[in-house]
Amino acid sequence: MRQFPMMARLVKLVIYIVCLSVIGLVGYAYVGPFFGVDFSAPQKEIRQPVVLNAD
Protein backbone atom coordinates (compact mmCIF):
# COMPACT_ATOMS: atom_id res chain seq x y z
CA MET A 1 0.00 0.00 0.00
CA ARG A 2 2.93 2.36 0.65
CA GLN A 3 4.40 2.08 -2.86
CA PHE A 4 1.36 3.40 -4.75
CA PRO A 5 1.79 7.09 -3.83
CA MET A 6 5.49 6.84 -4.63
CA MET A 7 4.76 5.22 -8.00
CA ALA A 8 2.12 7.84 -8.79
CA ARG A 9 4.65 10.57 -8.01
CA LEU A 10 7.16 8.91 -10.32
CA VAL A 11 4.61 8.72 -13.16
CA LYS A 12 3.73 12.39 -12.62
CA LEU A 13 7.41 13.31 -12.75
CA VAL A 14 7.90 11.42 -16.01
CA ILE A 15 4.84 13.13 -17.53
CA TYR A 16 6.14 16.55 -16.45
CA ILE A 17 9.56 15.82 -17.92
CA VAL A 18 8.02 14.69 -21.22
CA CYS A 19 5.83 17.82 -21.39
CA LEU A 20 8.76 20.11 -20.65
CA SER A 21 10.85 18.31 -23.27
CA VAL A 22 8.16 18.79 -25.91
CA ILE A 23 7.80 22.47 -25.01
CA GLY A 24 11.59 22.88 -25.15
CA LEU A 25 11.83 21.17 -28.52
CA VAL A 26 9.07 23.33 -30.01
CA GLY A 27 10.69 26.44 -28.53
CA TYR A 28 14.07 25.45 -30.00
CA ALA A 29 12.45 24.91 -33.40
CA TYR A 30 11.00 28.44 -33.32
CA VAL A 31 13.97 30.26 -31.75
CA GLY A 32 16.78 28.27 -33.43
CA PRO A 33 16.85 30.21 -36.73
CA PHE A 34 17.46 33.46 -34.81
CA PHE A 35 20.71 31.95 -33.53
CA GLY A 36 21.90 30.67 -36.90
CA VAL A 37 20.59 27.11 -36.75
CA ASP A 38 19.35 25.96 -40.17
CA PHE A 39 16.70 23.23 -40.10
CA SER A 40 15.97 23.15 -43.82
CA ALA A 41 16.86 20.04 -45.79
CA PRO A 42 19.67 20.38 -48.31
CA GLN A 43 18.20 20.71 -51.78
CA LYS A 44 19.87 19.34 -54.86
CA GLU A 45 18.54 18.07 -58.14
CA ILE A 46 18.92 14.36 -58.81
CA ARG A 47 18.32 12.91 -62.26
CA GLN A 48 18.06 9.17 -62.73
CA PRO A 49 17.03 7.33 -65.88
CA VAL A 50 13.89 5.21 -65.57
CA VAL A 51 13.50 2.10 -67.70
CA LEU A 52 9.89 1.10 -68.34
CA ASN A 53 9.19 -2.46 -69.43
CA ALA A 54 6.03 -1.80 -71.44
CA ASP A 55 5.46 -4.65 -73.88
PQR file of N, CA, C, O and H, with PARSE charges and radii, in Angstrom:
ATOM      1  N   MET A   1       0.818  -1.198   0.000 -0.4000 1.5000
ATOM      2  CA  MET A   1       0.000   0.000   0.000 -0.0000 2.0000
ATOM      3  C   MET A   1       0.862   1.262   0.000  0.5500 1.7000
ATOM      4  O   MET A   1       0.426   2.303  -0.491 -0.5500 1.4000
ATOM      5  N   ARG A   2       2.061   1.184   0.535 -0.4000 1.5000
ATOM      6  CA  ARG A   2       2.926   2.361   0.650 -0.0000 2.0000
ATOM      7  C   ARG A   2       3.541   2.751  -0.688  0.5500 1.7000
ATOM      8  O   ARG A   2       3.866   3.921  -0.891 -0.5500 1.4000
ATOM      9  H   ARG A   2       2.415   0.338   0.934  0.4000 1.0000
ATOM     10  N   GLN A   3       3.710   1.799  -1.606 -0.4000 1.5000
ATOM     11  CA  GLN A   3       4.397   2.081  -2.858 -0.0000 2.0000
ATOM     12  C   GLN A   3       3.527   2.829  -3.860  0.5500 1.7000
ATOM     13  O   GLN A   3       4.067   3.480  -4.754 -0.5500 1.4000
ATOM     14  H   GLN A   3       3.447   0.849  -1.441  0.4000 1.0000
ATOM     15  N   PHE A   4       2.217   2.762  -3.749 -0.4000 1.5000
ATOM     16  CA  PHE A   4       1.361   3.399  -4.749 -0.0000 2.0000
ATOM     17  C   PHE A   4       1.550   4.905  -4.819  0.5500 1.7000
ATOM     18  O   PHE A   4       1.690   5.429  -5.925 -0.5500 1.4000
ATOM     19  H   PHE A   4       1.778   2.233  -3.023  0.4000 1.0000
ATOM     20  N   PRO A   5       1.563   5.641  -3.699 -0.5600 1.5000
ATOM     21  CA  PRO A   5       1.787   7.089  -3.829  0.2800 2.0000
ATOM     22  C   PRO A   5       3.160   7.416  -4.417  0.5500 1.7000
ATOM     23  O   PRO A   5       3.306   8.392  -5.153 -0.5500 1.4000
ATOM     24  N   MET A   6       4.157   6.607  -4.096 -0.4000 1.5000
ATOM     25  CA  MET A   6       5.494   6.842  -4.627 -0.0000 2.0000
ATOM     26  C   MET A   6       5.521   6.575  -6.135  0.5500 1.7000
ATOM     27  O   MET A   6       6.176   7.300  -6.884 -0.5500 1.4000
ATOM     28  H   MET A   6       4.038   5.815  -3.498  0.4000 1.0000
ATOM     29  N   MET A   7       4.816   5.544  -6.574 -0.4000 1.5000
ATOM     30  CA  MET A   7       4.757   5.224  -7.995 -0.0000 2.0000
ATOM     31  C   MET A   7       3.979   6.294  -8.750  0.5500 1.7000
ATOM     32  O   MET A   7       4.359   6.673  -9.858 -0.5500 1.4000
ATOM     33  H   MET A   7       4.284   4.954  -5.965  0.4000 1.0000
ATOM     34  N   ALA A   8       2.901   6.781  -8.160 -0.4000 1.5000
ATOM     35  CA  ALA A   8       2.117   7.842  -8.790 -0.0000 2.0000
ATOM     36  C   ALA A   8       2.964   9.103  -8.929  0.5500 1.7000
ATOM     37  O   ALA A   8       2.881   9.791  -9.946 -0.5500 1.4000
ATOM     38  H   ALA A   8       2.593   6.473  -7.260  0.4000 1.0000
ATOM     39  N   ARG A   9       3.760   9.408  -7.942 -0.4000 1.5000
ATOM     40  CA  ARG A   9       4.647  10.567  -8.008 -0.0000 2.0000
ATOM     41  C   ARG A   9       5.681  10.403  -9.114  0.5500 1.7000
ATOM     42  O   ARG A   9       6.019  11.362  -9.808 -0.5500 1.4000
ATOM     43  H   ARG A   9       3.827   8.849  -7.115  0.4000 1.0000
ATOM     44  N   LEU A  10       6.180   9.183  -9.270 -0.4000 1.5000
ATOM     45  CA  LEU A  10       7.158   8.907 -10.323 -0.0000 2.0000
ATOM     46  C   LEU A  10       6.520   9.068 -11.712  0.5500 1.7000
ATOM     47  O   LEU A  10       7.138   9.635 -12.613 -0.5500 1.4000
ATOM     48  H   LEU A  10       5.905   8.404  -8.706  0.4000 1.0000
ATOM     49  N   VAL A  11       5.303   8.577 -11.885 -0.4000 1.5000
ATOM     50  CA  VAL A  11       4.606   8.717 -13.156 -0.0000 2.0000
ATOM     51  C   VAL A  11       4.349  10.189 -13.455  0.5500 1.7000
ATOM     52  O   VAL A  11       4.521  10.632 -14.591 -0.5500 1.4000
ATOM     53  H   VAL A  11       4.801   8.116 -11.153  0.4000 1.0000
ATOM     54  N   LYS A  12       3.939  10.947 -12.445 -0.4000 1.5000
ATOM     55  CA  LYS A  12       3.728  12.389 -12.623 -0.0000 2.0000
ATOM     56  C   LYS A  12       5.018  13.078 -13.042  0.5500 1.7000
ATOM     57  O   LYS A  12       5.009  13.933 -13.927 -0.5500 1.4000
ATOM     58  H   LYS A  12       3.799  10.588 -11.523  0.4000 1.0000
ATOM     59  N   LEU A  13       6.114  12.712 -12.416 -0.4000 1.5000
ATOM     60  CA  LEU A  13       7.408  13.306 -12.747 -0.0000 2.0000
ATOM     61  C   LEU A  13       7.788  13.008 -14.194  0.5500 1.7000
ATOM     62  O   LEU A  13       8.270  13.892 -14.902 -0.5500 1.4000
ATOM     63  H   LEU A  13       6.121  12.017 -11.697  0.4000 1.0000
ATOM     64  N   VAL A  14       7.577  11.785 -14.632 -0.4000 1.5000
ATOM     65  CA  VAL A  14       7.896  11.417 -16.012 -0.0000 2.0000
ATOM     66  C   VAL A  14       7.025  12.198 -16.987  0.5500 1.7000
ATOM     67  O   VAL A  14       7.514  12.651 -18.022 -0.5500 1.4000
ATOM     68  H   VAL A  14       7.185  11.067 -14.057  0.4000 1.0000
ATOM     69  N   ILE A  15       5.735  12.363 -16.670 -0.4000 1.5000
ATOM     70  CA  ILE A  15       4.835  13.130 -17.532 -0.0000 2.0000
ATOM     71  C   ILE A  15       5.277  14.588 -17.596  0.5500 1.7000
ATOM     72  O   ILE A  15       5.274  15.184 -18.673 -0.5500 1.4000
ATOM     73  H   ILE A  15       5.339  11.994 -15.829  0.4000 1.0000
ATOM     74  N   TYR A  16       5.655  15.166 -16.467 -0.4000 1.5000
ATOM     75  CA  TYR A  16       6.143  16.550 -16.455 -0.0000 2.0000
ATOM     76  C   TYR A  16       7.411  16.699 -17.288  0.5500 1.7000
ATOM     77  O   TYR A  16       7.560  17.668 -18.032 -0.5500 1.4000
ATOM     78  H   TYR A  16       5.658  14.681 -15.592  0.4000 1.0000
ATOM     79  N   ILE A  17       8.310  15.749 -17.165 -0.4000 1.5000
ATOM     80  CA  ILE A  17       9.562  15.819 -17.923 -0.0000 2.0000
ATOM     81  C   ILE A  17       9.282  15.710 -19.424  0.5500 1.7000
ATOM     82  O   ILE A  17       9.898  16.419 -20.220 -0.5500 1.4000
ATOM     83  H   ILE A  17       8.189  14.961 -16.561  0.4000 1.0000
ATOM     84  N   VAL A  18       8.365  14.836 -19.814 -0.4000 1.5000
ATOM     85  CA  VAL A  18       8.021  14.691 -21.223 -0.0000 2.0000
ATOM     86  C   VAL A  18       7.390  15.978 -21.748  0.5500 1.7000
ATOM     87  O   VAL A  18       7.725  16.436 -22.841 -0.5500 1.4000
ATOM     88  H   VAL A  18       7.865  14.259 -19.167  0.4000 1.0000
ATOM     89  N   CYS A  19       6.472  16.564 -20.967 -0.4000 1.5000
ATOM     90  CA  CYS A  19       5.829  17.816 -21.391 -0.0000 2.0000
ATOM     91  C   CYS A  19       6.846  18.946 -21.522  0.5500 1.7000
ATOM     92  O   CYS A  19       6.807  19.701 -22.493 -0.5500 1.4000
ATOM     93  H   CYS A  19       6.200  16.192 -20.080  0.4000 1.0000
ATOM     94  N   LEU A  20       7.738  19.069 -20.576 -0.4000 1.5000
ATOM     95  CA  LEU A  20       8.763  20.110 -20.648 -0.0000 2.0000
ATOM     96  C   LEU A  20       9.707  19.874 -21.832  0.5500 1.7000
ATOM     97  O   LEU A  20      10.169  20.825 -22.461 -0.5500 1.4000
ATOM     98  H   LEU A  20       7.770  18.455 -19.786  0.4000 1.0000
ATOM     99  N   SER A  21       9.986  18.619 -22.125 -0.4000 1.5000
ATOM    100  CA  SER A  21      10.848  18.312 -23.270 -0.0000 2.0000
ATOM    101  C   SER A  21      10.180  18.699 -24.578  0.5500 1.7000
ATOM    102  O   SER A  21      10.828  19.246 -25.471 -0.5500 1.4000
ATOM    103  H   SER A  21       9.611  17.846 -21.613  0.4000 1.0000
ATOM    104  N   VAL A  22       8.890  18.418 -24.697 -0.4000 1.5000
ATOM    105  CA  VAL A  22       8.164  18.787 -25.915 -0.0000 2.0000
ATOM    106  C   VAL A  22       8.115  20.298 -26.062  0.5500 1.7000
ATOM    107  O   VAL A  22       8.327  20.820 -27.157 -0.5500 1.4000
ATOM    108  H   VAL A  22       8.363  17.973 -23.973  0.4000 1.0000
ATOM    109  N   ILE A  23       7.838  21.010 -24.973 -0.4000 1.5000
ATOM    110  CA  ILE A  23       7.805  22.473 -25.009 -0.0000 2.0000
ATOM    111  C   ILE A  23       9.182  23.022 -25.376  0.5500 1.7000
ATOM    112  O   ILE A  23       9.283  23.965 -26.160 -0.5500 1.4000
ATOM    113  H   ILE A  23       7.665  20.586 -24.084  0.4000 1.0000
ATOM    114  N   GLY A  24      10.228  22.447 -24.822 -0.4000 1.5000
ATOM    115  CA  GLY A  24      11.586  22.875 -25.147 -0.0000 2.0000
ATOM    116  C   GLY A  24      11.949  22.622 -26.599  0.5500 1.7000
ATOM    117  O   GLY A  24      12.594  23.456 -27.235 -0.5500 1.4000
ATOM    118  H   GLY A  24      10.146  21.681 -24.185  0.4000 1.0000
ATOM    119  N   LEU A  25      11.541  21.482 -27.124 -0.4000 1.5000
ATOM    120  CA  LEU A  25      11.830  21.166 -28.517 -0.0000 2.0000
ATOM    121  C   LEU A  25      11.093  22.104 -29.466  0.5500 1.7000
ATOM    122  O   LEU A  25      11.665  22.558 -30.457 -0.5500 1.4000
ATOM    123  H   LEU A  25      11.017  20.805 -26.607  0.4000 1.0000
ATOM    124  N   VAL A  26       9.840  22.395 -29.173 -0.4000 1.5000
ATOM    125  CA  VAL A  26       9.070  23.326 -30.006 -0.0000 2.0000
ATOM    126  C   VAL A  26       9.676  24.726 -29.909  0.5500 1.7000
ATOM    127  O   VAL A  26       9.795  25.423 -30.917 -0.5500 1.4000
ATOM    128  H   VAL A  26       9.375  22.026 -28.368  0.4000 1.0000
ATOM    129  N   GLY A  27      10.055  25.132 -28.707 -0.4000 1.5000
ATOM    130  CA  GLY A  27      10.694  26.437 -28.534 -0.0000 2.0000
ATOM    131  C   GLY A  27      12.009  26.527 -29.291  0.5500 1.7000
ATOM    132  O   GLY A  27      12.306  27.558 -29.894 -0.5500 1.4000
ATOM    133  H   GLY A  27       9.959  24.565 -27.889  0.4000 1.0000
ATOM    134  N   TYR A  28      12.794  25.466 -29.266 -0.4000 1.5000
ATOM    135  CA  TYR A  28      14.066  25.451 -29.995 -0.0000 2.0000
ATOM    136  C   TYR A  28      13.825  25.530 -31.499  0.5500 1.7000
ATOM    137  O   TYR A  28      14.586  26.174 -32.220 -0.5500 1.4000
ATOM    138  H   TYR A  28      12.552  24.628 -28.776  0.4000 1.0000
ATOM    139  N   ALA A  29      12.764  24.872 -31.973 -0.4000 1.5000
ATOM    140  CA  ALA A  29      12.453  24.911 -33.400 -0.0000 2.0000
ATOM    141  C   ALA A  29      12.069  26.320 -33.840  0.5500 1.7000
ATOM    142  O   ALA A  29      12.384  26.726 -34.958 -0.5500 1.4000
ATOM    143  H   ALA A  29      12.146  24.348 -31.387  0.4000 1.0000
ATOM    144  N   TYR A  30      11.387  27.071 -32.965 -0.4000 1.5000
ATOM    145  CA  TYR A  30      10.997  28.438 -33.319 -0.0000 2.0000
ATOM    146  C   TYR A  30      12.136  29.437 -33.127  0.5500 1.7000
ATOM    147  O   TYR A  30      12.279  30.358 -33.931 -0.5500 1.4000
ATOM    148  H   TYR A  30      11.132  26.741 -32.057  0.4000 1.0000
ATOM    149  N   VAL A  31      12.943  29.278 -32.090 -0.4000 1.5000
ATOM    150  CA  VAL A  31      13.974  30.261 -31.754 -0.0000 2.0000
ATOM    151  C   VAL A  31      15.302  29.940 -32.431  0.5500 1.7000
ATOM    152  O   VAL A  31      16.137  30.830 -32.593 -0.5500 1.4000
ATOM    153  H   VAL A  31      12.827  28.529 -31.437  0.4000 1.0000
ATOM    154  N   GLY A  32      15.513  28.693 -32.828 -0.4000 1.5000
ATOM    155  CA  GLY A  32      16.776  28.266 -33.426 -0.0000 2.0000
ATOM    156  C   GLY A  32      17.246  29.092 -34.605  0.5500 1.7000
ATOM    157  O   GLY A  32      18.424  29.448 -34.647 -0.5500 1.4000
ATOM    158  H   GLY A  32      14.834  27.970 -32.697  0.4000 1.0000
ATOM    159  N   PRO A  33      16.382  29.422 -35.579 -0.5600 1.5000
ATOM    160  CA  PRO A  33      16.852  30.211 -36.730  0.2800 2.0000
ATOM    161  C   PRO A  33      17.371  31.603 -36.352  0.5500 1.7000
ATOM    162  O   PRO A  33      18.179  32.166 -37.090 -0.5500 1.4000
ATOM    163  N   PHE A  34      16.938  32.163 -35.246 -0.4000 1.5000
ATOM    164  CA  PHE A  34      17.455  33.462 -34.809 -0.0000 2.0000
ATOM    165  C   PHE A  34      18.907  33.368 -34.352  0.5500 1.7000
ATOM    166  O   PHE A  34      19.623  34.369 -34.336 -0.5500 1.4000
ATOM    167  H   PHE A  34      16.281  31.706 -34.646  0.4000 1.0000
ATOM    168  N   PHE A  35      19.342  32.159 -33.979 -0.4000 1.5000
ATOM    169  CA  PHE A  35      20.713  31.951 -33.528 -0.0000 2.0000
ATOM    170  C   PHE A  35      21.584  31.272 -34.579  0.5500 1.7000
ATOM    171  O   PHE A  35      22.683  30.809 -34.275 -0.5500 1.4000
ATOM    172  H   PHE A  35      18.761  31.346 -33.992  0.4000 1.0000
ATOM    173  N   GLY A  36      21.093  31.214 -35.815 -0.4000 1.5000
ATOM    174  CA  GLY A  36      21.904  30.674 -36.903 -0.0000 2.0000
ATOM    175  C   GLY A  36      21.764  29.191 -37.138  0.5500 1.7000
ATOM    176  O   GLY A  36      22.554  28.622 -37.891 -0.5500 1.4000
ATOM    177  H   GLY A  36      20.200  31.590 -36.062  0.4000 1.0000
ATOM    178  N   VAL A  37      20.796  28.542 -36.530 -0.4000 1.5000
ATOM    179  CA  VAL A  37      20.593  27.113 -36.751 -0.0000 2.0000
ATOM    180  C   VAL A  37      19.683  26.945 -37.967  0.5500 1.7000
ATOM    181  O   VAL A  37      18.600  27.527 -38.019 -0.5500 1.4000
ATOM    182  H   VAL A  37      20.154  29.004 -35.918  0.4000 1.0000
ATOM    183  N   ASP A  38      20.119  26.155 -38.936 -0.4000 1.5000
ATOM    184  CA  ASP A  38      19.349  25.963 -40.166 -0.0000 2.0000
ATOM    185  C   ASP A  38      18.728  24.565 -40.155  0.5500 1.7000
ATOM    186  O   ASP A  38      19.440  23.561 -40.152 -0.5500 1.4000
ATOM    187  H   ASP A  38      20.999  25.681 -38.893  0.4000 1.0000
ATOM    188  N   PHE A  39      17.399  24.512 -40.150 -0.4000 1.5000
ATOM    189  CA  PHE A  39      16.700  23.232 -40.099 -0.0000 2.0000
ATOM    190  C   PHE A  39      16.231  22.761 -41.472  0.5500 1.7000
ATOM    191  O   PHE A  39      15.644  21.684 -41.583 -0.5500 1.4000
ATOM    192  H   PHE A  39      16.821  25.328 -40.153  0.4000 1.0000
ATOM    193  N   SER A  40      16.474  23.533 -42.500 -0.4000 1.5000
ATOM    194  CA  SER A  40      15.971  23.146 -43.819 -0.0000 2.0000
ATOM    195  C   SER A  40      16.819  22.004 -44.389  0.5500 1.7000
ATOM    196  O   SER A  40      18.017  21.903 -44.126 -0.5500 1.4000
ATOM    197  H   SER A  40      16.950  24.408 -42.410  0.4000 1.0000
ATOM    198  N   ALA A  41      16.172  21.166 -45.160 -0.4000 1.5000
ATOM    199  CA  ALA A  41      16.857  20.040 -45.789 -0.0000 2.0000
ATOM    200  C   ALA A  41      17.705  20.549 -46.952  0.5500 1.7000
ATOM    201  O   ALA A  41      17.293  21.472 -47.657 -0.5500 1.4000
ATOM    202  H   ALA A  41      15.199  21.248 -45.374  0.4000 1.0000
ATOM    203  N   PRO A  42      18.874  19.965 -47.160 -0.5600 1.5000
ATOM    204  CA  PRO A  42      19.675  20.377 -48.310  0.2800 2.0000
ATOM    205  C   PRO A  42      18.961  19.997 -49.607  0.5500 1.7000
ATOM    206  O   PRO A  42      18.468  18.879 -49.756 -0.5500 1.4000
ATOM    207  N   GLN A  43      18.916  20.940 -50.533 -0.4000 1.5000
ATOM    208  CA  GLN A  43      18.204  20.707 -51.783 -0.0000 2.0000
ATOM    209  C   GLN A  43      19.209  20.581 -52.922  0.5500 1.7000
ATOM    210  O   GLN A  43      20.084  21.427 -53.109 -0.5500 1.4000
ATOM    211  H   GLN A  43      19.316  21.849 -50.412  0.4000 1.0000
ATOM    212  N   LYS A  44      19.054  19.505 -53.671 -0.4000 1.5000
ATOM    213  CA  LYS A  44      19.871  19.343 -54.865 -0.0000 2.0000
ATOM    214  C   LYS A  44      19.098  18.471 -55.837  0.5500 1.7000
ATOM    215  O   LYS A  44      18.374  17.557 -55.442 -0.5500 1.4000
ATOM    216  H   LYS A  44      18.343  18.818 -53.519  0.4000 1.0000
ATOM    217  N   GLU A  45      19.266  18.771 -57.105 -0.4000 1.5000
ATOM    218  CA  GLU A  45      18.538  18.066 -58.144 -0.0000 2.0000
ATOM    219  C   GLU A  45      19.216  16.739 -58.436  0.5500 1.7000
ATOM    220  O   GLU A  45      20.434  16.666 -58.596 -0.5500 1.4000
ATOM    221  H   GLU A  45      19.854  19.514 -57.425  0.4000 1.0000
ATOM    222  N   ILE A  46      18.409  15.696 -58.502 -0.4000 1.5000
ATOM    223  CA  ILE A  46      18.918  14.358 -58.814 -0.0000 2.0000
ATOM    224  C   ILE A  46      18.174  13.851 -60.040  0.5500 1.7000
ATOM    225  O   ILE A  46      16.944  13.818 -60.063 -0.5500 1.4000
ATOM    226  H   ILE A  46      17.419  15.755 -58.373  0.4000 1.0000
ATOM    227  N   ARG A  47      18.921  13.461 -61.046 -0.4000 1.5000
ATOM    228  CA  ARG A  47      18.319  12.912 -62.260 -0.0000 2.0000
ATOM    229  C   ARG A  47      18.756  11.464 -62.406  0.5500 1.7000
ATOM    230  O   ARG A  47      19.948  11.156 -62.405 -0.5500 1.4000
ATOM    231  H   ARG A  47      19.920  13.488 -61.028  0.4000 1.0000
ATOM    232  N   GLN A  48      17.781  10.588 -62.530 -0.4000 1.5000
ATOM    233  CA  GLN A  48      18.062   9.170 -62.731 -0.0000 2.0000
ATOM    234  C   GLN A  48      17.223   8.666 -63.893  0.5500 1.7000
ATOM    235  O   GLN A  48      16.037   8.982 -63.983 -0.5500 1.4000
ATOM    236  H   GLN A  48      16.813  10.839 -62.531  0.4000 1.0000
ATOM    237  N   PRO A  49      17.822   7.890 -64.777 -0.5600 1.5000
ATOM    238  CA  PRO A  49      17.033   7.335 -65.878  0.2800 2.0000
ATOM    239  C   PRO A  49      16.091   6.249 -65.370  0.5500 1.7000
ATOM    240  O   PRO A  49      16.431   5.467 -64.482 -0.5500 1.4000
ATOM    241  N   VAL A  50      14.903   6.225 -65.955 -0.4000 1.5000
ATOM    242  CA  VAL A  50      13.894   5.214 -65.575 -0.0000 2.0000
ATOM    243  C   VAL A  50      13.634   4.347 -66.798  0.5500 1.7000
ATOM    244  O   VAL A  50      13.333   4.855 -67.878 -0.5500 1.4000
ATOM    245  H   VAL A  50      14.627   6.860 -66.676  0.4000 1.0000
ATOM    246  N   VAL A  51      13.751   3.043 -66.620 -0.4000 1.5000
ATOM    247  CA  VAL A  51      13.498   2.099 -67.702 -0.0000 2.0000
ATOM    248  C   VAL A  51      12.134   1.471 -67.469  0.5500 1.7000
ATOM    249  O   VAL A  51      11.900   0.829 -66.446 -0.5500 1.4000
ATOM    250  H   VAL A  51      13.995   2.631 -65.743  0.4000 1.0000
ATOM    251  N   LEU A  52      11.224   1.666 -68.441 -0.4000 1.5000
ATOM    252  CA  LEU A  52       9.885   1.099 -68.343 -0.0000 2.0000
ATOM    253  C   LEU A  52       9.807  -0.144 -69.219  0.5500 1.7000
ATOM    254  O   LEU A  52      10.175  -0.099 -70.393 -0.5500 1.4000
ATOM    255  H   LEU A  52      11.414   2.188 -69.272  0.4000 1.0000
ATOM    256  N   ASN A  53       9.343  -1.223 -68.674 -0.4000 1.5000
ATOM    257  CA  ASN A  53       9.186  -2.461 -69.431 -0.0000 2.0000
ATOM    258  C   ASN A  53       7.735  -2.569 -69.903  0.5500 1.7000
ATOM    259  O   ASN A  53       6.955  -3.362 -69.377 -0.5500 1.4000
ATOM    260  H   ASN A  53       9.043  -1.260 -67.720  0.4000 1.0000
ATOM    261  N   ALA A  54       7.392  -1.766 -70.893 -0.4000 1.5000
ATOM    262  CA  ALA A  54       6.035  -1.795 -71.445 -0.0000 2.0000
ATOM    263  C   ALA A  54       6.058  -2.608 -72.724  0.5500 1.7000
ATOM    264  O   ALA A  54       6.596  -2.166 -73.739 -0.5500 1.4000
ATOM    265  H   ALA A  54       8.025  -1.121 -71.320  0.4000 1.0000
ATOM    266  N   ASP A  55       5.481  -3.781 -72.678 -0.4000 1.5000
ATOM    267  CA  ASP A  55       5.461  -4.648 -73.875 -0.0000 2.0000
ATOM    268  C   ASP A  55       4.162  -4.520 -74.597  0.5500 1.7000
ATOM    269  O   ASP A  55       3.959  -5.170 -75.623 -0.5500 1.4000
ATOM    270  H   ASP A  55       5.043  -4.140 -71.854  0.4000 1.0000
TER
END
